[in-house]
C-alpha cells in the first residue's frame, strides 16, 4: 500500500507523487489545483500499484522498436527482415502511436483490414501479418506490458488466395526423360538434374534440398535435419515439424544413387548431396537460374522451385492427408489431423509406396 501523499510543486504548478512497487519507481502528476488534483495524482499511483501492467502507458511504437531489436538478436535474418517489413509498412502506421494499455483486439484487426482494403494484399500475406501481430503481443505479455490475448483476428473473406502452379504430367515425363540443358546455346548435361527430380519425388523444400548431406541418407531413409535460407543461413527448418525422417521410394533412391555417380564422374568429393560444381553448398540464385534454363531448353512450363514441392503434393492425391502432412513436414496449425496425428510404425513405408505408384506410371518407370 502507498504510504506517502502527493505534494504541490509550486515551480511546476502541479501535484506530484513518487511511488515504488516491485523494484520500479514511478512519478505521477496532475495539474488541477486544490484537492481534486491531489486526489487525481494519488489515484493514478494507486492504480499502478494495484496493476502495473494495465496501467502501463508506453506507446506501442516504442515497444515495436524493442521487438525489432529482439528479432535481430534471436531470429534468422530472413525471418527478422520479413517481420520488420510488416511492422514498417502495415502495423506501425496504424497502432504505433497508441498506448499499450489502450490497445485492443479491434486495433489489431484494423491493421489486417486496412492492409486488405487499401493494399489489396493476398490471404497468405494477411495471415503472415496476423502472425506477426500475435507474436508481438505475446512478447509484450512476457515483458509485463499488456494482458491482451488476441484470439479472433480474422482474414477478410474477400482476400485473394495465392494461385499455385505445378508441373503437369506431360512436363513431369519430360523432366525424367531428359537430363540436358543449354549453356551458351549449346546442349550440356544439367548439373542439378537429379536435384530437380529428387525434389519432385520427395516434396522437400528448396532450403532443405540445399542443406541435405550424405550423412542424412541411411538405409533407404532420409533425415531432414536442416534448411538453408536465401541468406545462406543454416536453420533447423521452417517449423517444429520440418525435422523429419522419410522413407525414400525406389525412384527417389535411384536419383540419389545417380547423383552419387555424377559426383564420382566429376571427381568431386562433397558432404552435400546436391553441391555446387565446386563441391560447396549450392547457391539459391544459381539453382533457380539453372532450373529456369532447364525448363526453357526442354519446353517445360516454368514454375518456382517451391512449386516442385506442390507438384509432389498434387501427384500424391491418393495418399491420406494425415500421412502427406507428415511427409512434407507441415506445421501443426495447418490442420486438425496434423495436430493430433503422430507417426506410427510403417507409416513412412506406406507413404513411399504411394509416391512410387503415383509417379511410376506418369514417367514410364516401374
C-alpha positions, 0 to 999 in steps of 0.5 A: 500500500502507498504510504506517502501523499502527493505534494504541490510543486509550486515551480511546476504548478502541479501535484506530484507523487513518487511511488515504488512497487516491485523494484520500479519507481514511478512519478505521477502528476496532475495539474488541477489545483486544490484537492481534486488534483491531489486526489487525481495524482494519488489515484493514478499511483494507486492504480499502478500499484494495484496493476502495473501492467494495465496501467502501463502507458508506453506507446506501442511504437516504442515497444515495436522498436524493442521487438525489432531489436529482439528479432535481430538478436534471436531470429534468422535474418530472413525471418527478422527482415520479413517481420520488420517489413510488416511492422514498417509498412502495415502495423506501425502506421496504424497502432504505433502511436497508441498506448499499450494499455489502450490497445485492443483486439479491434486495433489489431484487426484494423491493421489486417483490414486496412492492409486488405482494403487499401493494399489489396494484399493476398490471404497468405500475406494477411495471415503472415501479418496476423502472425506477426501481430500475435507474436508481438503481443505475446512478447509484450505479455512476457515483458509485463506490458499488456494482458491482451490475448488476441484470439479472433483476428480474422482474414477478410473473406474477400482476400485473394488466395495465392494461385499455385502452379505445378508441373503437369504430367506431360512436363513431369515425363519430360523432366525424367526423360531428359537430363540436358540443358543449354549453356551458351546455346549449346546442349550440356548435361544439367548439373542439378538434374537429379536435384530437380527430380529428387525434389519432385519425388520427395516434396522437400523444400528448396532450403532443405534440398540445399542443406541435405548431406550424405550423412542424412541418407541411411538405409533407404531413409532420409533425415531432414535435419536442416534448411538453408535460407536465401541468406545462406543461413543454416536453420533447423527448418521452417517449423517444429515439424520440418525435422523429419525422417522419410522413407525414400521410394525406389525412384527417389533412391535411384536419383540419389544413387545417380547423383552419387555417380555424377559426383564420382564422374566429376571427381568431386568429393562433397558432404552435400548431396546436391553441391555446387560444381565446386563441391560447396553448398549450392547457391539459391540464385544459381539453382533457380537460374539453372532450373529456369534454363532447364525448363526453357531448353526442354519446353517445360512450363516454368514454375518456382522451385517451391512449386516442385514441392506442390507438384509432389503434393498434387501427384500424391492425391491418393495418399491420406492427408494425415500421412502427406502432412507428415511427409512434407513436414507441415506445421501443426496449425495447418490442420486438425489431423496434423495436430493430433496425428503422430507417426506410427510404425510403417507409416513412412513405408506406406507413404513411399509406396504411394509416391512410387505408384503415383509417379511410376506410371506418369514417367514410364518407370516401374 
